[in-house]
Amino acid sequence: MNNTSIPGDTAFTASALCQYCGLCCTGVLHSYIRVEPEEIEHISKAGIPLRKAKNDKVYFVPPCVCLVDNTCSIHETKPKVCRDYHCTLQKNVMNGSETDDDARRVIKRFKQAAEKLREQVTPPKNRDVSELNLHSFLLSFFDTMVKARKTRDYTPEETTFIYDSFEYAKLVDRYFLKTPLLVKFSDLILSIEDRG
């Protein structure tokens, strides 16, 4: 039997998928991106605002200003931290366990789940909800709900948001990266069921 596939074709497909996706740049998967000291100048010149943590580590907060129309505007010279990052979905396309079409369907489904959450959020004053780092927001929301649980029941809107966040976290965990969101929102759901 002849193998008609091009050697390395899944590597090219996975690379194209990355440019199609852009989720790691939007703030839906990461609260922050750590920057290595040798990259600080390059990233600053690209116009990406940098911050310094108390431990003197330098980082930036997505959404990245270089993401324009869902495409990296500095793709050819993007920072090493970005070049080296490969989500689970991209790796699955590389190793052939996920097709490009299936991966694109997952990305579409994930973007819809993120949009559904963003529609339920009131952004800070003078900010657009598209500028919201959803990952950080969900971590903060979880902390708020843990505190609220001690003194009151969740509102219907909070309950809906918790369940929607759990569905979102399942997609993150399965297709993109392991984060604490899945377990955290699972705990909130269990607390709702315990009180019900």
N, C-alpha and C positions, 0 to 999 in steps of 0.2 A: 504494500500500500504506500502510495506517495504522500509525503507531507507537503502540502502546498502553502503552509503558513510561512511568513517571513520570520527568520530568526530575530528574536527580540521585539516582535511586533507588539506584545503586550506592554513593553516598556514605553514605546511611543504612544500607545493608547492611554496609558496611565498618566503620562505627561500632559497630553491634551485634556484629559479629564480634570486635572488640577487647574488648568487655566479656565475651564468651563465652570468649575465649582466655586472657588474663591471663598468658601465658608470659613476657613481658618483665619482669614483676614478681616472678617466682619464682626467679631466679638461674640459669636454664638457658641464657639467652642473653647475659647481661652479668655481668661480674665486679664492676662498680661503676657508679653513676650519678652523674655530676658535677652539682653544684648551683651555680647562679649566685648571686652575693652577695645580690642582691635577693630571693632565694627562701629564704634560710637561716631567717629567722624563721618564715615560713609553714610550712615543712617541719618545723621543730622543734615548732611548736604542734600539728602533726598527729600527733606522737608517733614520727616516723621518726628513729631514732638517726643522728646525723651524725658523720663522721670528718674529720680534717684530714690531708692529705698533707704530705710534707716541703716541697713547693713552695707550701704554704698554700692549695691548692685544697681545697674542701670537697666531700664526696661521701657517698653512703650505699651500703650493700651489700645487694643483694637476697638472700633474699626480703624483700619489703617488708611491714612490719607492718600496712599498711593494706589488704592483700589479704586479704579475709575471704570464705570460701566461694567462692574463685576470682573474686571481684568486688571492684573498687576501692571501698572504703568511703568514700572522699573524692572520688569521680568528678567531681562538680560543681565541686570546688575543687582538683582535683589540680594538682601543680606544673607549671609551664610545660614543663620538660624531659619530663614524661610526656605532656602534651597535644600537644607537637610531634613526638613519636616515632611513626613509622609504619613497620612492618616491610615487607619485600618482599611478603609474602602479602597484607597489608591493601591495599597499593598495587595489587596485581594484581586484587583484588576491585573497588577503586575504578575502575580503568581498564577493567574488563569482561573481562580476559583470564583470570580465574579465577572460577568460580561460587561462591556462598556454600556450597553443599553440598560441592563439591570442597575448598574451603578448610577446612571443618569436618572433613572426612576427614583432611586433612593434619595439622591440629592434634591430632586423636585419635591418629594414627600417631606424631606427634612426642612426645606425652605418654607413650605406651607405650614409646618408645625411651628417654626420660629415666628413666622408672620402672625399666626393665630395668637401666640403669646404676646407679641408686641402690640397687637390690637387691644389687649386687655390692660396694658400698662399706660399710666399717665407719666410722661417724661418730666424731668425737672424743668422749671421755668426757662424760657428762651432756648430750649433744646428740642430737636426733632427726635422722634422715637427711633429713627434709623441710626442716630448717633449713639444709641444706648448699647452698652456692653451687656448683652443679655446674660452671658455666663455669670458675670459679677452680680448682676441684678438678682438672678435666681439664688445665688448663695446668700445674699443679704436678705431676700424674701424668706428663705428657709429660717434664718436666725430670728427674724421678726415673728414668724409663725410659731416657733418653739416657745418664745416668750409669751405670746398671746395665748397659747394653749393652757398656760398655768392659771389664767384668770377668766377666760371666756371661751365660748364656742366660736368656730370660724364662721364668717358670713357666707352666704351662698356664693358670692363672687370669689371669695378666697378659696372656697372648696373647689369650685370649677377650675380656678387657676392652678391649684395643687394637682388635680387630676390631669390637666393638660400638660403641666410641667413634668409629671411622671412619664407621660407618653413621649414627650420630647426627650427626656433623659434616657429612655430605653433606646431611642434611635442613636443618640450620641454614643452610648455605651456599646451598642452592637456594631455600628458602622464607622465610627470616627476615632474615639479614644476613650479610655477609662477615666471617669471623673467621679467625684464623690456625690454628684447630683442624683444618680439612680438610687442609692441607698438612702440618702437624705429624704427624698420625696416619697420613697416607699415607707419610711418611718412616719411621715406626716399622714399618709393614707391610712396606715394602721391605727394611728391615733384617732382619726375620724371614725373609723369602723368600731374602735373600742368604745367611743362615746355614743355611737348610734345605737 
